[in-house]
Structures are given as structure tokens and as C-alpha cells.
Amino acid sequence: MSSATPTPTPDPKPRRFPVASVLRLGRPSDIWFKPALSVVAAVAPPNLILVALGRLDLAAYTMAGSLCALYAHNRPYAARAKALTGVVLGMLGGLAVALVSASLTSNAVILVTVGAVLAAVQKVLCDVTRIGPPGNVILTFVSSASLFVPQTLGQVPGHLALAAVAGVWAWLVGMAPVLVRPHGPERRATADALSATAAYVETGGTGDGHTRARAAAYAAVQAAWQCLLLTGTRSAATRRALERLVVRAEIALAAPADADPALLRAWARALRGTGRRVPGADAPLTGADELLGVAAERAVPPRPLWHRLGPLTPIAVRTALGCALAGYASLAVGVGRPYWALVTAASLYQANLSLTWSRTVQRVVGNLVGVLIFAAVAPVAHLGPLALVLCCLVFNFGAEALIGRNYWLGSVCVTPMALLITEFPGYQDTGSLVTDRVVDTLIGALVGFVAALAVTNRRAGGRVERALATVDREREHTIRLLAVPHTALAALEAARRGLAAALVDLRATADAAAGEWWLSSLPQERVVLAEQAGHRTLAATVRRQRALTGPGAETEPDTHPGSGTDPDTKDGRP
């Protein structure tokens, strides 16, 4: 992205398994209220209608569709529309399998096995599509719980129809903000990159927070590029202006001594405001060559889905094995709701074992506190169907408002909400619900983590190294072609697409292989450096192609170069 070059630092030592630090609260998200309000807006109307009709027992099915409103809040609206459609269809697919299975058999072992396989499929699909939070957990919760609801084949179409109608409503709720702020997600992502970079610059290269601030800035910049690469063609002008600001963030990140954090923060504040103008878009920019490279990468389609599944095999096996064993263990101790243990195990699995451990601690702590809150609230919820629905809405809002600060804090609200949902068909004994939930939480967490220890992903680091080597090889090949004055246009196009595809693969591999606990942290700065150099080489290739095709047939994509150029990048080298 920028032509400035940061200085890589050695990778830290392998991670350990902390306890207290994983419970530390972070700052709330800038848009914490948006998913919180969205889920309330998606859940309330269907549930209140069912209360009015006296059929709150059907609310479990409408909740399945309504909870789709939790997804894709960080995506530009063109991409959000597609993502939410996929989530709704995925939710309906999992629900259909669960309901049909429940109607065909009441054998708990078979149902747990079906639930474990569904959980693995949902985990892999959510990871490979990078759908983002809350990931597979909501899908698995809905399908696993539905496996143990008495059902007949004749009832399945009606129940799926209820979920589909609620899912369409959730889609509309998720897309509604486009009418007010059509470029909100990409503006927020760019503002986050500028703010994180300013925070890094202000550390002055010293202090305990220096390393953390640098890592956060790199992550925010990467997230901004990801968001901008998802924008639609109708947002081209705004996207070009935002891309220039992300390049400015990268230049500041690479050369903090020359950066002005106050200016970066001012731009970030302006982006988060209500105005439509993008600040700083017209100022001279050195290092804008890379914008051509970003546009060239945009033109390359992603790898086919099946090519991206290989690295996720260990995660799929972990999920299936851990969920199945957790469910079987719950059945063995006589708990009547084994799907809670299954869902607990499914919620643990992250990109690496260190993160899985953190999620295990957070899940256990959050659930144990949550059951105590449920025990206190249950008498109020039992006052009537309306009170039950209102309590559920409060916990829906609280879960999304708090989960951004730490997963365990959100779980404090998720747990009573899930317990209240089980009471939609009829009130149950509070003591029995609390006991079952505690036992299933402990079983699911213990068995699930043991399964994660048993199924390792030792090839994760090697995949990133191979992806880096591929980018270097493709870039050197492209540079050699650029050095030849009369290289054929077809050869340049093939080299450009090869390099762009390698850059896409590198980012996908780095995201998927965050590293296992015995590995050092991924070489994030090497990844960023490789992307920067690769984008500059792509920019040089695009300029050569334009020169070969003549002024009347420019091949430049819709992103244009800035007013400045870097004399050190004329041959595509950094």
C-alpha cells in the first residue's frame, strides 16, 4: 500500500495459556449500538406478534431468522446484502436438516452426531467465507437446539416458513442504514485505520504499549483494505478517496517520526461525522502508485471455494470431534439437553489453540455468571409471555452491546437469553435449567478443549511461508518482464494476474493460519511488506500495459494514481 518501508521486528516467543489476561475488558466498539439495536429491531416484531396470537411456542423458529441480523455490520452495503442473504440461507439449511432429523428419530446419540457434523460444516463455511462475528456459534445454537424439539415431517415446512419470513425481516433491518449513510462501513474502517495509526505514532517508538499499538495499527490498516476491496462499483469515487487515506495511514505507520497524529485523528473524526466529503482526498500524496496495484488486485476473482477449504481441515475435524464427544459425555452423565454441551464445544474453536484456550476461559466464566443472573431474573420473566419476551429483548441488546469489550462479558447476557428462549414453549423449573446449563458448560468446555489439543494444525506456519515465497517469486518474475523493453502485452497481463492472485492467497492464508500455540506469531509485518512491494509492482505493470496499448485504450482500473510518484518504484521494486 504505501511506498514507505517499515522495519520488521523479530517474532515474539510462542504463546502460553494465560487466565487472568483473557478476561481483561477492552474498549467498546465505535458502533456497539448498531448490532445491539439491529437485533432488537429484528427480534421484537415477530415475537410480539406471536405473543398477541398466543403462539409464543413458535418463537424459537422466528428467532432463528431474526438472529441473522447480527451479521455483516462491518461490510459495505453491497457486500452486506450478499453476506446476509448467505447467512439467511445457511440458517434455513441448518434448521431444515435439524428439523427433518428430529422428525425421523428420537435417538439422542444419532441427533448429537448430526449436530456435530452440522457444527463442523457451519464452522468451515463461516471461516472460508470470512463472515465475521458471531461466526458459526449462532447457526450451531439454532440447529443443535432444534434437533431436540419434538417434530413431525408435516410441521417442518411451516416452521421453516416462519424462520424464512423472520430472516427476510432481519435482512431488511441489516440493510436499512444504507438509506441514511450509504458509505458508513468503509468510512468507519478507514477512520479506525487512521486512529490506530495515530495511537502508534504517539507512542514514540517506546513504552510497553508500543508493540501492541503497532500490531493494532497493522491490523486496522489490513481491515480497512479488506473493507475497501468489498465496495461496489457505484462507490468508486468515495472508495478512491478512502484508499488514499489508507495509504496515508500506511506511510505514517512505516515512518512514524514524520507523521502528524493530530492530522490523522482529525481525518478520522471527519470520517465518522455526518458529512459526505472525504477529508484530505485532494492533498498531494507520495506513494500513490500502490493504488494502481490495489485496483489491479481488485480485478482478480478469489480462488474457488474448494481451494480454500484445505487449510481448514484441522478446524473442521476439531469441531466435529469436540462437539460429538461433548454431546456424548453430556448424555452419559444424564443431562437432558446435550445440545448445550455441543454448542459450548463449537463456540470454543478459533484460528489457533491459544485463542481456543482464551475462548474456553471466557465461555466458562461468562456462562457461570449468566446462569446466576438468569436465576435472579426468572421470577420476573415468569409473570407472563410479554414479560418473557421483554426480558429476552433486554438480554439480546446487552449481549451485543457488551460482547465487543470481551466475549465473557457478552456471554453473561447470552446465557440467560438462551435459557429464556427454552421457556417459550412453556415455563420450566429454574433450578433444573441452571444445573443442566452449568454441567453442560463444564463438560463442553473440558471435552472440547481436549479435542483441540488432540487435533493439531502444525502446517499453519508453513502455509504462510509458502505463500510469502509465492508472492516473492511472482513479483520477481513480473519485474524481469518489466525490465525487457518489448515484452508482449499478453505476458504482462498473465504476470499481473499471477502476482495479484498470489497477493490474494497470501492474505487469505495469513488470516486462516493465525498460528497454533507452539508457533511464534505470524510474520504480520513481513506479510504487509510483501503486499506493499507486490502492489507497487502491480502498479508498474499497469502503467506499462497502458503505454503498450496507447493513450486511447487505457487498461487502468477505476482507481487512479495520485499526484505524486515515488522515483524509487519506477521498475516495480521497493
C-alpha positions in Angstrom: 0.0 0.0 0.0 2.5 2.8 0.7 6.0 3.2 -0.6 7.4 3.7 2.8 9.1 0.7 4.3 8.7 -0.3 8.0 11.4 -2.1 9.8 10.4 -5.6 10.7 10.9 -6.8 14.2 11.7 -10.3 15.4 8.7 -12.5 16.1 7.8 -12.9 19.8 8.2 -16.1 21.7 5.5 -18.8 21.4 2.3 -18.1 23.2 1.3 -19.5 26.6 -2.0 -20.2 28.2 -3.0 -17.2 30.3 -6.0 -17.0 32.5 -6.5 -13.5 34.0 -5.4 -11.6 30.9 -8.1 -13.2 28.7 -10.8 -11.7 31.0 -9.4 -8.1 30.6 -12.1 -5.7 29.3 -11.4 -3.8 26.2 -12.9 -0.6 24.8 -16.3 -0.9 23.3 -16.7 -0.8 19.6 -17.5 2.6 18.0 -20.7 1.0 16.6 -21.6 -1.2 19.5 -25.1 0.1 19.5 -25.8 -0.8 15.8 -25.8 -4.6 16.1 -27.5 -4.2 19.5 -30.3 -2.2 18.1 -30.5 -4.2 14.9 -31.1 -7.5 16.8 -33.8 -5.9 18.9 -35.5 -4.5 15.8 -35.3 -7.9 14.2 -36.4 -10.0 17.2 -39.2 -7.7 18.7 -41.8 -7.6 15.9 -42.1 -11.4 15.2 -42.1 -12.2 18.9 -44.6 -9.6 19.9 -46.9 -10.7 17.1 -46.7 -14.3 18.4 -47.5 -13.1 21.9 -50.6 -11.3 20.6 -51.6 -14.5 18.7 -51.0 -16.6 21.8 -48.4 -18.8 19.9 -45.1 -17.9 21.7 -44.3 -21.6 21.4 -43.4 -20.8 17.7 -40.9 -18.1 18.7 -38.0 -20.5 18.6 -38.4 -20.7 14.8 -38.8 -16.9 14.2 -35.7 -16.3 16.5 -33.7 -18.4 14.0 -34.3 -16.0 11.2 -34.2 -12.8 13.4 -30.7 -13.6 14.7 -29.4 -13.3 11.2 -29.4 -9.5 11.9 -26.3 -10.0 14.0 -24.1 -10.5 11.0 -22.1 -8.4 8.5 -22.2 -5.0 10.2 -18.6 -4.2 9.2 -19.2 -4.8 5.5 -20.0 -2.2 2.8 -23.7 -2.4 1.9 -23.2 -4.1 -1.5 -21.2 -6.9 0.2 -23.5 -6.9 3.2 -26.6 -7.6 1.1 -24.9 -10.8 -0.3 -23.5 -11.8 3.1 -26.9 -11.5 4.8 -28.5 -13.5 2.0 -26.0 -16.2 2.5 -26.5 -16.2 6.3 -30.2 -16.5 6.0 -29.9 -19.3 3.5 -27.3 -21.0 5.7 -29.5 -20.7 8.7 -32.5 -22.2 6.9 -30.4 -25.0 5.6 -29.1 -26.0 9.0 -32.5 -25.6 10.5 -34.1 -27.8 7.8 -31.6 -30.6 8.4 -32.2 -30.4 12.2 -35.9 -30.4 12.0 -36.1 -33.3 9.5 -33.6 -35.3 11.6 -35.7 -34.6 14.7 -38.9 -35.8 12.9 -37.2 -39.0 11.8 -35.6 -40.2 15.0 -35.5 -39.5 18.7 -32.3 -41.4 19.3 -30.1 -38.9 21.2 -26.8 -40.4 20.0 -27.8 -40.0 16.4 -29.0 -36.5 16.9 -25.8 -35.5 18.7 -23.8 -36.9 15.8 -25.9 -35.0 13.3 -25.4 -31.8 15.4 -21.6 -32.3 15.5 -21.4 -32.7 11.7 -23.6 -29.7 11.2 -21.4 -27.7 13.6 -18.3 -28.7 11.6 -19.8 -27.7 8.3 -21.1 -24.4 9.7 -17.7 -23.6 11.2 -15.8 -24.3 7.9 -18.3 -22.3 5.8 -18.2 -19.3 8.2 -14.4 -19.3 8.2 -13.9 -19.8 4.5 -16.3 -17.1 3.6 -15.0 -14.8 6.4 -18.4 -13.9 7.5 -17.1 -12.5 10.8 -18.7 -12.3 14.2 -20.7 -14.1 15.6 -19.5 -16.7 13.2 -20.8 -20.2 13.4 -22.0 -20.0 17.0 -25.5 -18.7 16.3 -26.0 -21.1 13.4 -24.9 -24.0 15.6 -27.0 -22.9 18.5 -30.2 -22.8 16.3 -29.6 -26.1 14.6 -28.4 -28.0 17.7 -31.4 -26.8 19.8 -33.8 -27.7 17.0 -32.5 -31.3 16.9 -34.1 -31.9 20.3 -37.5 -30.3 19.7 -40.3 -32.8 19.1 -41.2 -32.6 15.4 -43.2 -34.3 12.6 -42.4 -34.1 8.9 -45.7 -32.3 8.3 -44.7 -29.5 10.6 -41.3 -28.8 9.1 -42.4 -26.7 6.1 -44.5 -24.3 8.3 -41.7 -23.9 10.8 -39.2 -23.2 8.0 -41.6 -20.7 6.6 -41.7 -18.8 9.9 -37.9 -18.7 10.0 -37.7 -17.6 6.4 -40.1 -14.7 7.0 -38.1 -13.6 10.1 -34.9 -13.9 8.1 -36.2 -11.6 5.4 -37.2 -9.1 8.0 -33.7 -9.4 9.6 -32.2 -8.8 6.1 -34.2 -5.6 5.8 -33.1 -4.4 9.2 -29.5 -5.1 8.4 -29.7 -3.1 5.2 -31.8 -0.2 6.5 -28.8 2.1 7.4 -27.8 2.3 3.7 -30.7 4.9 3.3 -29.0 7.2 5.8 -25.3 6.6 5.4 -24.5 4.7 2.2 -20.7 4.6 2.7 -20.7 4.2 6.5 -18.9 0.9 6.9 -15.9 1.8 4.6 -15.6 5.2 6.2 -15.5 3.7 9.7 -12.9 1.1 8.6 -10.7 3.9 7.2 -11.2 6.0 10.3 -10.2 3.1 12.5 -7.0 2.7 10.5 -6.2 6.3 10.9 -6.9 6.3 14.6 -4.9 3.2 15.3 -2.0 4.6 13.3 -2.2 7.8 15.3 -2.1 5.9 18.5 1.0 4.1 17.3 2.7 7.3 16.2 2.0 8.8 19.7 3.9 6.0 21.4 7.1 7.5 20.0 8.6 4.0 19.5 9.0 3.3 23.2 7.0 2.1 26.1 5.2 -1.1 27.0 2.3 -0.3 24.7 4.5 0.3 21.6 4.3 -3.3 20.3 0.6 -3.7 21.0 -0.1 -0.3 19.3 1.9 -1.3 16.2 0.1 -4.6 15.9 -3.3 -2.9 16.3 -2.4 -0.4 13.7 -1.3 -3.0 11.2 -4.5 -5.0 11.8 -6.7 -1.9 11.4 -5.0 -1.0 8.1 -5.4 -4.5 6.8 -9.1 -4.5 7.8 -9.6 -1.2 6.0 -8.1 -2.6 2.8 -10.3 -5.6 3.1 -13.4 -3.4 3.5 -12.5 -1.2 0.6 -11.9 -4.2 -1.6 -15.5 -5.3 -1.0 -17.1 -2.0 -2.1 -19.3 -2.0 -5.1 -18.8 -0.2 -8.4 -21.2 2.5 -7.5 -18.9 3.6 -4.7 -15.9 4.1 -6.9 -15.4 7.8 -6.3 -15.7 7.5 -2.5 -13.5 4.4 -2.5 -10.7 6.1 -4.3 -10.7 8.9 -1.8 -10.7 6.5 1.1 -7.9 4.4 -0.4 -5.7 7.5 -0.5 -6.3 7.9 3.3 -5.4 4.3 4.0 -2.2 4.8 2.0 -1.5 7.9 4.2 -2.1 5.7 7.3 0.4 3.2 6.0 3.0 5.8 5.3 2.6 7.1 8.8 2.8 3.6 10.2 6.0 2.9 8.3 7.6 6.3 9.1 6.1 7.4 12.4 8.7 10.1 13.1 7.5 12.1 10.1 3.8 11.6 10.8 1.3 14.1 12.4 -1.0 12.1 14.7 -3.2 15.2 15.2 -3.9 15.3 11.5 -4.6 11.6 11.3 -7.1 11.9 14.2 -8.7 14.9 12.6 -9.3 12.9 9.4 -10.7 10.0 11.4 -13.2 12.3 13.3 -14.3 13.8 10.0 -14.9 10.4 8.5 -17.0 9.3 11.5 -19.1 12.5 11.2 -22.2 13.0 9.3 -20.7 14.9 6.3 -20.3 13.2 3.0 -17.0 14.7 2.0 -13.8 12.6 2.5 -11.1 14.8 4.2 -7.6 15.0 2.8 -8.6 13.5 -0.6 -7.1 16.3 -2.7 -3.8 16.8 -0.9 -0.6 15.7 -2.7 0.3 12.1 -1.9 3.6 10.3 -2.4 3.3 6.6 -2.6 0.0 6.6 -4.5 1.5 4.2 -7.1 0.2 1.4 -5.0 -3.4 2.4 -5.6 -3.0 1.1 -9.1 -1.8 -2.1 -7.6 -4.8 -2.3 -5.3 -7.1 -1.8 -8.3 -5.3 -4.5 -10.2 -5.7 -6.9 -7.3 -9.4 -6.0 -7.2 -9.8 -7.3 -10.8 -8.7 -10.8 -9.9 -11.5 -13.1 -8.7 -11.0 -15.0 -5.5 -9.9 -18.6 -5.6 -12.7 -21.2 -5.9 -14.3 -22.1 -2.7 -13.0 -25.7 -2.7 -9.4 -24.4 -3.0 -9.7 -22.6 0.3 -11.1 -25.5 2.3 -7.8 -27.4 2.7 -6.2 -25.3 5.4 -9.4 -25.5 7.4 -9.5 -29.3 7.6 -7.9 -29.4 11.2 -10.5 -26.9 12.4 -13.3 -29.0 10.9 -12.1 -32.2 12.5 -11.6 -30.4 15.8 -15.2 -29.1 15.7 -16.8 -32.4 14.7 -14.8 -34.5 17.2 -15.1 -32.0 20.1 -18.9 -31.4 19.6 -19.7 -35.1 19.2 -17.6 -36.1 22.3 -19.1 -33.3 24.4 -22.6 -34.3 23.4 -21.9 -38.0 24.2 -20.4 -37.1 27.5 -23.4 -35.0 28.4 -25.7 -37.9 27.6 -23.5 -40.2 29.7 -24.0 -38.1 32.8 -27.7 -37.9 32.2 -28.2 -34.3 31.2 -31.4 -33.8 29.3 -30.1 -31.1 27.0 -26.9 -32.4 25.4 -27.0 -29.7 22.7 -25.8 -27.2 25.3 -22.6 -29.1 25.7 -22.3 -29.4 21.9 -22.8 -25.7 21.4 -20.3 -24.9 24.1 -17.7 -27.0 22.3 -18.5 -25.5 19.0 -18.1 -21.9 20.3 -14.5 -22.6 21.5 -12.7 -23.3 18.2 -10.8 -20.4 16.9 -8.0 -20.0 14.4 -5.4 -21.5 16.8 -5.1 -23.3 20.1 -4.1 -20.2 22.0 -7.2 -18.4 21.0 -9.2 -21.5 21.6 -7.9 -21.6 25.2 -8.9 -17.9 25.7 -12.4 -18.6 24.4 -12.7 -21.6 26.7 -11.9 -19.5 29.8 -14.2 -16.7 28.6 -17.1 -19.1 27.8 -16.9 -20.8 31.2 -16.8 -17.6 33.2 -19.5 -15.9 31.2 -21.9 -18.9 31.4 -21.4 -19.4 35.1 -22.2 -15.7 35.8 -25.0 -15.8 33.3 -26.9 -18.7 35.0 -26.8 -16.7 38.3 -28.4 -13.7 36.5 -31.0 -16.0 34.9 -31.9 -17.4 38.3 -32.4 -13.8 39.6 -34.5 -12.7 36.6 -36.6 -15.9 36.1 -39.4 -14.8 38.6 -39.9 -11.6 36.6 -39.9 -13.5 33.2 -42.5 -15.9 34.5 -45.0 -13.1 35.1 -46.4 -13.7 31.6 -45.5 -14.1 27.9 -44.9 -10.4 27.4 -42.6 -10.2 30.4 -40.7 -13.2 29.0 -40.2 -11.6 25.6 -39.2 -8.2 27.1 -36.6 -9.9 29.3 -35.2 -11.7 26.2 -35.0 -8.5 24.3 -33.1 -6.8 27.1 -30.5 -9.6 27.1 -30.3 -9.5 23.3 -29.4 -5.9 23.5 -27.0 -6.4 26.4 -25.2 -9.3 24.7 -24.4 -7.3 21.5 -23.6 -4.1 23.5 -21.1 -5.9 25.8 -19.5 -8.7 23.7 -17.2 -6.3 21.9 -15.5 -5.5 25.2 -14.8 -9.2 25.9 -16.5 -12.4 24.9 -17.1 -13.4 28.5 -19.0 -10.2 29.3 -21.3 -10.8 26.3 -21.8 -14.4 27.4 -23.2 -13.1 30.7 -26.2 -11.9 28.7 -26.2 -14.6 26.1 -26.6 -17.3 28.7 -29.9 -16.0 30.3 -31.2 -15.2 26.8 -30.7 -18.7 25.7 -32.3 -20.1 28.8 -35.3 -17.8 28.3 -35.7 -19.0 24.8 -36.1 -22.6 26.0 -39.1 -21.4 28.0 -41.0 -20.0 25.0 -43.0 -23.3 24.7 -43.7 -23.3 28.5 -42.1 -22.4 31.8 -39.6 -24.8 33.3 -38.1 -25.4 36.7 -35.4 -22.8 37.2 -33.2 -25.0 39.4 -33.2 -27.8 36.8 -32.3 -25.4 34.0 -29.5 -23.8 35.9 -28.0 -27.2 36.9 -28.2 -28.6 33.4 -26.6 -25.5 31.9 -23.7 -25.5 34.4 -22.9 -29.2 33.9 -23.2 -28.9 30.1 -20.9 -25.8 30.1 -18.2 -27.6 32.1 -18.5 -30.8 30.0 -18.5 -28.9 26.7 -15.5 -26.7 27.6 -13.4 -29.6 29.0 -14.1 -32.1 26.3 -14.0 -29.5 23.5 -10.6 -28.2 24.6 -9.2 -31.7 24.9 -10.3 -32.4 21.3 -8.5 -29.2 20.2 -5.3 -30.5 21.9 -5.7 -33.8 20.1 -6.2 -32.4 16.6 -3.3 -30.0 15.8 -2.7 -27.7 12.9 1.1 -27.8 12.6 1.2 -26.8 9.0 -0.2 -23.4 9.6 3.1 -21.5 9.7 4.4 -23.4 6.7 1.5 -22.3 4.6 2.2 -18.7 5.3 5.9 -19.1 4.5 5.0 -20.8 1.2 2.5 -18.0 0.4 5.2 -15.4 1.0 7.6 -17.3 -1.2 5.0 -17.5 -3.9 4.5 -13.7 -3.8 8.2 -13.1 -4.0 8.5 -15.5 -6.9 5.6 -13.9 -8.8 6.9 -10.4 -8.1 10.4 -11.2 -9.3 9.0 -12.8 -12.5 6.9 -9.7 -13.2 9.9 -7.4 -12.5 12.0 -9.4 -15.1 9.3 -8.9 -17.7 9.2 -5.2 -16.9 12.9 -4.9 -17.5 12.5 -6.1 -21.1 11.5 -3.1 -23.3 9.3 -5.0 -25.7 7.6 -7.6 -23.5 4.3 -8.8 -25.0 1.1 -7.4 -23.6 -0.3 -10.9 -23.0 2.8 -11.9 -21.0 2.4 -8.8 -18.8 -1.2 -9.5 -18.3 -0.5 -13.1 -17.3 2.2 -11.9 -14.9 0.0 -9.2 -13.4 -2.8 -11.7 -12.7 -0.4 -14.2 -11.3 1.0 -11.7 -8.9 -2.4 -10.3 -7.9 -3.7 -13.9 -7.3 -0.6 -14.6 -5.1 -1.3 -11.5 -3.0 -4.9 -12.5 -2.5 -3.8 -16.0 -1.5 -1.2 -14.5 0.9 -3.8 -12.5 2.8 -6.2 -15.4 2.9 -3.5 -17.8 4.2 -2.4 -15.3 6.9 -5.9 -14.8 8.0 -6.7 -18.5 8.2 -3.5 -19.5 9.8 -3.1 -17.2 12.8 -0.8 -19.8 14.3 -1.0 -22.6 16.9 0.1 -22.1 20.4 3.5 -23.7 19.8 4.2 -21.4 16.9 5.6 -17.9 17.0 3.1 -15.2 16.0 2.6 -15.0 12.3 5.1 -12.7 10.5 2.5 -9.9 10.1 5.0 -7.2 9.2 6.6 -9.5 6.5 3.1 -10.1 5.1 2.5 -6.3 4.9 5.9 -5.6 3.4 5.2 -8.3 0.7 1.9 -6.8 0.0 3.3 -3.3 -0.3 6.1 -4.4 -2.7 3.6 -6.5 -4.7 1.2 -3.7 -5.1 3.9 -1.3 -6.3 5.0 -3.9 -8.9 1.4 -4.3 -10.0 1.2 -0.5 -10.4 4.3 -0.5 -12.6 2.8 -3.4 -14.7 -0.4 -1.5 -15.2 1.5 1.6 -16.3 3.5 -0.5 -18.8 0.3 -2.0 -20.1 -1.2 1.4 -20.6 1.9 2.5 -22.5 1.7 -0.6 -24.8 -1.9 -0.2 -25.6 -1.6 3.5 -26.3 -3.4 6.6 -24.9 -6.7 5.7 -26.5 -7.1 2.3 -24.8 -6.0 2.6 -21.2 -6.3 -0.5 -19.2 -6.2 1.1 -15.8 -9.0 0.0 -13.5 -11.3 2.6 -11.9 -8.7 3.6 -9.2 -6.5 6.5 -10.5 -3.0 7.4 -9.4 -2.4 10.3 -7.1 -0.5 13.4 -8.0 2.8 12.1 -6.5 5.1 9.3 -7.6 8.0 7.6 -5.9 11.1 7.7 -8.1 12.4 4.5 -6.3 9.5 2.4 -7.6 9.8 3.0 -11.4 10.9 -0.5 -12.1 8.4 -2.1 -9.7 11.0 -2.5 -6.9 10.6 -1.0 -3.4 
